[in-house]
Amino acid sequence: MAMVTIVSADHLGLPVSTKHVLSSGVAGTMAANGSGLQWSTVRNMLMAWVLTLPASVAIAFVLFVILHQAYWGNSRQSATRFCRELRQNKSLEHTVRRWRPDWHCDR
């Protein structure tokens, strides 16, 4: 049944996690057979599902801040570095001028 769910979701272009499908299938089978659920396991699965996205966002944000500071430094340094790279890369300069015609490096 898990395979049918995964293939159907893939065919429809829906995002699906094989881990979630399989663990839900096991929990559903245990409930249907009347063998009972281990509620601590179900709770842990639900917490993992709920916390995965916020934890990923938090980790990505922390990494972004660290790497941004390591590479760009403060805003004045970042503007200077951006203008230097802009002058060296003509295609980047063209793109920036197209989207932000008011941007000037002589600020």
N, C-alpha and C positions, 0 to 999 in steps of 0.2 A: 504493500500500500504506500509505503514511503517513496518508493521509486515512481509510482504513478503520480504522486503529488509533485515531486521534483520535476519530472518530465513535463507535466502539465503546466506548471508555473514557468518553466523554461520556454515552452512553446508559446505561451501567452506573453512572454517578455516581462514577467513579474519577478522581483527580487525574492529570493528564498534562501534560507540557510539550511544546509543538509543536517547540521547538528540539531537545529530546532525541530525540523521535521521528524528526525529519528527519535529524539527524546520525547516528543509529543506522542509519537506512535507507540512507544513503549508504555508511557503513562496511560494512554487511552486503552491499550490492550489490558493492562493490569486492572483498570477500572471496570472494563467490560466483563472480564473473567470473574470479577468479584474477589480477586486475591488481595485487594486493598492496595492503597498507595502509601508509599513512604513519604509522609508530608514534609519531612525535613528536606528530602531530595527535591520534591516539587517546589518548595519554597526557595531552595538554592538555585534551581533552574530559572524561576521567575525573577529572582534578584539579578541573576546574570543577564537575562534578556533586558531588564529595565536599565541596568547600570552600564551596559556595554557602550551605548552611544554617548552618554555624558562623560564617561571615563575617557573614551577616545578623543572627544572634543577637548577635554582638559589637558590630556597629554600632548595633543597637537598644538594647543595654545602655548603651553610651557616651552615646547621645543621651538616654536616660531619665535617667541620672545628671546630665548637664549641665542638662537642662530641669527636673528635679526640684529641683536646687540653686538654679537661677535663680528658680523660682517659689516653692518652699516654704521654702528656707533650712534652718536647723537644726531639730531635732525639736521644740524648745520653741516656736519661731516657727511651725512647721507646725501644732502643736496649737492654738495661739492663733488662727491664721488659720482652721483648720477649725471651731473653735467659733464664730467670728464668722460664717462662712458658714452654719453650722448654724442659728444663731439667726435669720438672715435668710431662710432657705428652709425653710418648714414641711414641704413634701413630703420634702425631704432629711432633716429632723429625724425625721419619721415613719418613714422607711426605716431610718435608723440605730437608732432606738429599737426597731424590730421585730427587727432582726438582732443588735443589741448592746444589750440592755436595761441592762447594767451600765455603759455609757459615760456619763460625767458630764463636763461642761465646767468644772466648778468645781475641777478638780484643780490 
